[in-house]
Amino acid sequence: MHNKSLISINDYSKDECLKVLDLAEKFEKDPVQNLLSGRVISTLFFEPSTRTRLSFESAVSRMGGQVIGFTDSTSSSVTKGESLKDTICTVANYSDLIVMRHPVEGSARYASEVSNVPVVNAGDGANQHPTQTLLDLYSIRKTQGRLDDLNVVMVGDLKYGRTIHSLLMALSEFNVNFFFISPEELKMPNEYKLHLKNKGIDFHEQTDFTGILDDADIIYMTRVQKERFSDPIEYEKTKNAYVLRNNMLENTKETMKVLHPLPRVTEVSTDIDVSKKAYYFTQALNGVYTRQAIISLILGLKQ
């Protein structure tokens, strides 16, 4: 893992993922460690971000490092026509590690190929979001005590949701039953369903919540992403398709948790916030510890 870019969750083996989770657990107990003194981490966000960017910056700050970069491509030389290659090659000269979010699928992989320092993918279009996946795995293991023998319900935008795609790939290394709930327009892409079939993993698809929630261990909600739609009419048809409300959780397991990569719009009612089954804000906090672990392992600061 030392000096190795993290572009897809598939870049890490099952054992490497578990290594990140174990180290994140140690960081949660002792988050302030002066491991990055004299190191510079660049955060290049060509797309808006709150939790991912700030949790990376929080992780770096807690480890004594410095952060440079931009939060909006309009404040960079991209507006002058600079290519992605030139941006990455330049910034790599100033950095020990680059964290990048970009709207184009495959951009993070390309960046890692032209950079002379490791690149961490903070989301590339509708493709992958591996650090979100690792914090999701951490949150699931922390709340359920395991990653095997779980019923995981994924709801909402399963077509464009990069967090969903990455999490499915990671959980497919464990014994998990998947339940997909989405409108027809936003169904899980066939390539991911074929992956599950090839691994002999059960999954079920339907268009509503009927008969699923009571057996769930994890309900993973996602918003319908307006920025992924080229047709505004399609977005308007589907944006409020699924709303999870507190009264729908009455017969669910005591240990069941509702996760959401955030931001939410209307798909998780605010009346769930007071429930002990709501976990999305703690999930976001777990991103700091997980990203501390990722940075430490890539830079060889921890074994």
C-alpha distance (Angstrom), angle and dihedral (degrees) to the residues before:
residue distance angle dihedral
M1 . . .
H2 3.82 . .
N3 3.81 112.2 .
K4 3.82 90.0 -4.9
S5 3.80 122.3 134.9
L6 3.80 119.0 -125.3
I7 3.80 108.0 -142.7
S8 3.79 104.1 141.2
I9 3.78 130.3 20.5
N10 3.81 83.9 -120.7
D11 3.81 88.1 68.9
Y12 3.80 87.5 75.4
S13 3.78 124.9 63.3
K14 3.77 121.0 -134.7
D15 3.81 89.9 -99.6
E16 3.81 91.6 50.1
C17 3.80 91.0 51.2
L18 3.78 90.0 51.5
K19 3.81 89.4 48.3
V20 3.83 89.0 57.1
L21 3.81 91.0 49.6
D22 3.80 92.8 49.2
L23 3.80 91.3 50.2
A24 3.82 91.7 45.7
E25 3.79 87.9 56.2
K26 3.81 89.2 56.2
F27 3.80 91.5 48.5
E28 3.79 90.5 51.6
K29 3.80 88.6 58.6
D30 3.82 92.9 44.6
P31 3.83 111.1 16.6
V32 3.81 99.7 161.8
Q33 3.80 107.9 77.5
N34 3.80 126.2 146.5
L35 3.81 95.2 -132.8
L36 3.81 99.7 127.0
S37 3.79 100.4 50.9
G38 3.80 107.2 147.7
R39 3.81 92.5 10.4
V40 3.80 125.4 119.5
I41 3.80 124.1 -152.1
S42 3.81 119.5 -165.8
T43 3.80 119.7 -148.6
L44 3.80 111.5 -163.1
F45 3.80 110.5 -175.4
F46 3.79 112.4 -179.2
E47 3.84 86.6 170.0
P48 3.82 128.7 48.2
S49 3.80 117.6 -89.8
T50 3.78 137.6 167.5
R51 3.80 111.0 170.6
T52 3.81 99.5 31.1
R53 3.79 95.6 47.0
L54 3.80 96.7 40.6
S55 3.79 94.2 44.1
F56 3.81 90.2 52.3
E57 3.79 90.1 48.4
S58 3.81 90.9 46.3
A59 3.81 89.8 49.9
V60 3.80 91.6 51.5
S61 3.81 93.1 45.5
R62 3.80 92.8 50.2
M63 3.79 88.1 53.8
G64 3.81 94.3 49.6
G65 3.80 98.4 -107.2
Q66 3.80 133.5 131.7
V67 3.80 127.1 -115.6
I68 3.81 126.2 -149.4
G69 3.78 130.3 168.9
F70 3.78 141.4 80.0
T71 3.79 137.3 -73.2
D72 3.77 96.6 -154.8
S73 3.79 127.7 35.5
T74 3.81 89.6 -138.9
S75 3.80 87.5 73.4
S76 3.82 92.0 55.4
S77 3.79 135.5 72.2
V78 3.81 88.7 -96.4
T79 3.80 85.2 90.2
K80 3.81 87.5 61.2
G81 3.77 91.4 55.0
E82 3.80 99.3 -95.4
S83 3.80 112.7 161.1
L84 3.79 123.2 -120.9
K85 3.79 89.3 -115.5
D86 3.80 92.8 56.0
T87 3.80 92.0 46.3
I88 3.81 92.6 51.0
C89 3.80 95.5 43.6
T90 3.79 90.6 50.2
V91 3.79 96.9 45.7
A92 3.82 91.3 45.6
N93 3.81 87.4 64.9
Y94 3.80 89.4 61.2
S95 3.80 98.6 42.2
D96 3.77 147.7 63.3
L97 3.81 91.8 -154.1
I98 3.82 136.0 10.0
V99 3.80 123.5 -144.7
M100 3.80 110.4 -165.9
R101 3.80 137.9 -176.3
H102 3.79 117.5 -173.1
P103 3.82 134.0 167.4
V104 3.82 94.9 -132.5
E105 3.81 119.0 86.7
G106 3.79 111.2 -122.5
S107 3.80 94.0 21.7
A108 3.80 93.3 113.2
R109 3.80 92.4 51.9
Y110 3.80 89.8 49.9
A111 3.81 90.7 48.7
S112 3.81 90.7 52.9
E113 3.81 90.0 52.6
V114 3.82 94.7 54.7
S115 3.82 98.4 36.2
N116 3.81 123.4 91.3
V117 3.82 90.8 -153.6
P118 3.83 127.7 56.9
V119 3.80 118.3 -82.2
V120 3.80 125.0 -148.6
N121 3.79 116.6 -156.6
A122 3.81 110.2 -131.8
G123 3.81 90.8 -179.2
D124 3.80 132.0 -42.7
G125 3.78 111.8 -155.9
A126 3.80 113.5 -70.4
N127 3.80 90.9 -28.9
Q128 3.83 117.9 85.7
H129 3.80 142.1 -17.5
P130 3.82 104.2 -179.9
T131 3.81 100.1 171.4
Q132 3.82 89.5 53.5
T133 3.79 87.5 51.9
L134 3.78 92.5 53.1
L135 3.80 92.7 50.4
D136 3.81 88.3 47.1
L137 3.80 90.2 52.8
Y138 3.79 89.2 48.1
S139 3.80 90.8 50.7
I140 3.80 92.6 48.0
R141 3.80 94.0 48.2
K142 3.79 91.9 44.8
T143 3.81 94.0 52.3
Q144 3.80 99.2 36.0
G145 3.80 100.0 32.2
R146 3.81 91.1 -129.8
L147 3.80 145.5 42.2
D148 3.81 97.0 -141.4
D149 3.82 129.3 79.6
L150 3.79 96.1 23.8
N151 3.79 134.5 141.6
V152 3.80 107.1 -137.3
V153 3.80 119.3 -170.1
M154 3.82 116.2 -161.5
V155 3.79 115.6 -164.2
G156 3.79 136.9 -172.5
D157 3.78 127.1 4.2
L158 3.79 102.5 27.4
K159 3.80 93.9 154.0
Y160 3.79 101.2 59.5
G161 3.80 100.9 17.3
R162 3.82 107.5 117.4
T163 3.81 91.3 -174.0
I164 3.80 89.3 56.1
H165 3.80 93.4 48.8
S166 3.80 94.3 49.4
L167 3.81 93.4 45.1
L168 3.80 92.1 50.1
M169 3.80 90.8 52.8
A170 3.80 92.3 49.5
L171 3.81 96.0 45.2
S172 3.80 90.6 48.2
E173 3.82 85.8 75.9
F174 3.80 88.0 66.3
N175 3.80 134.9 55.8
V176 3.81 99.1 -90.5
N177 3.81 133.8 149.8
F178 3.79 113.1 -142.0
F179 3.79 127.5 -151.4
F180 3.80 117.2 -170.7
I181 3.80 120.4 -159.4
S182 3.78 117.5 -177.6
P183 3.79 143.9 121.5
E184 3.79 115.2 -89.4
E185 3.81 89.9 -105.0
L186 3.81 92.1 58.8
K187 3.80 103.6 39.3
M188 3.79 122.2 146.8
P189 3.83 108.3 -83.2
N190 3.79 115.2 -104.0
E191 3.80 93.7 -118.4
Y192 3.81 90.9 66.3
K193 3.80 93.7 44.9
L194 3.80 89.6 49.9
H195 3.81 88.9 51.4
L196 3.82 90.1 55.3
K197 3.80 92.4 46.4
N198 3.79 91.1 51.6
K199 3.80 89.8 52.9
G200 3.82 92.5 46.7
I201 3.81 93.4 -116.8
D202 3.79 119.6 152.2
F203 3.78 120.6 -123.7
H204 3.78 134.1 169.4
E205 3.80 129.2 -159.4
Q206 3.78 129.6 -156.1
T207 3.78 140.3 148.3
D208 3.82 100.5 -125.0
F209 3.82 142.7 35.8
T210 3.81 95.6 -103.9
G211 3.79 115.3 138.4
I212 3.81 97.2 -9.9
L213 3.79 113.5 83.6
D214 3.82 99.5 65.3
D215 3.82 93.0 64.0
A216 3.80 95.7 41.9
D217 3.80 123.1 118.4
I218 3.81 92.8 -175.8
I219 3.81 128.9 21.6
Y220 3.79 107.7 -164.3
M221 3.79 109.7 -164.6
T222 3.80 125.1 -166.5
R223 3.78 133.5 -174.6
V224 3.76 124.3 -121.0
Q225 3.80 100.7 -106.1
K226 3.77 112.0 -133.7
E227 3.81 91.7 -167.6
R228 3.83 91.0 62.0
F229 3.81 93.8 58.8
S230 3.79 122.9 89.6
D231 3.81 89.8 -176.6
P232 3.84 113.7 61.5
I233 3.80 90.7 -163.7
E234 3.81 91.1 60.1
Y235 3.82 89.3 49.9
E236 3.82 93.4 50.6
K237 3.80 90.3 50.3
T238 3.78 94.2 54.6
K239 3.83 108.7 26.6
N240 3.82 95.6 95.9
A241 3.79 97.2 31.0
Y242 3.81 95.6 121.0
V243 3.79 130.0 28.0
L244 3.81 120.9 175.8
R245 3.82 112.8 -148.5
N246 3.79 131.2 -170.6
N247 3.82 94.9 -114.2
M248 3.81 88.7 59.3
L249 3.82 89.0 65.2
E250 3.81 96.8 57.1
N251 3.81 95.9 104.8
T252 3.79 98.1 33.8
K253 3.81 123.1 114.0
E254 3.81 117.0 -76.6
T255 3.80 89.3 -123.8
M256 3.81 95.6 47.3
K257 3.80 115.3 120.6
V258 3.79 131.8 -161.0
L259 3.81 112.1 -137.4
H260 3.78 128.6 -171.6
P261 3.82 128.3 172.8
L262 3.83 88.3 -143.1
P263 2.94 157.9 -124.3
R264 3.77 95.0 105.5
V265 3.77 125.0 -165.6
T266 3.82 112.9 -178.9
E267 3.82 102.3 -38.1
V268 3.84 95.2 94.8
S269 3.78 112.2 44.5
T270 3.80 115.1 -132.5
D271 3.82 89.2 -125.8
I272 3.83 86.8 76.2
D273 3.82 91.1 61.2
V274 3.81 92.0 82.8
S275 3.80 93.2 49.0
K276 3.79 119.7 102.3
K277 3.79 85.4 -133.8
A278 3.81 91.4 66.6
Y279 3.78 109.4 96.1
Y280 3.81 106.4 156.8
F281 3.81 97.8 105.3
T282 3.81 92.6 49.4
Q283 3.80 86.9 44.5
A284 3.81 88.0 59.2
L285 3.82 90.6 50.1
N286 3.79 89.6 51.8
G287 3.81 86.2 62.7
V288 3.81 90.1 73.2
Y289 3.81 94.3 56.5
T290 3.79 93.4 41.8
R291 3.80 92.9 49.8
Q292 3.80 90.5 47.3
A293 3.79 87.0 56.3
I294 3.82 93.6 47.3
I295 3.81 93.9 49.2
S296 3.81 92.0 46.1
L297 3.79 93.8 51.1
I298 3.81 95.2 45.1
L299 3.81 92.2 49.5
G300 3.80 92.4 44.2
L301 3.80 93.7 -117.6
K302 3.78 92.7 128.1
Q303 3.80 132.0 29.4
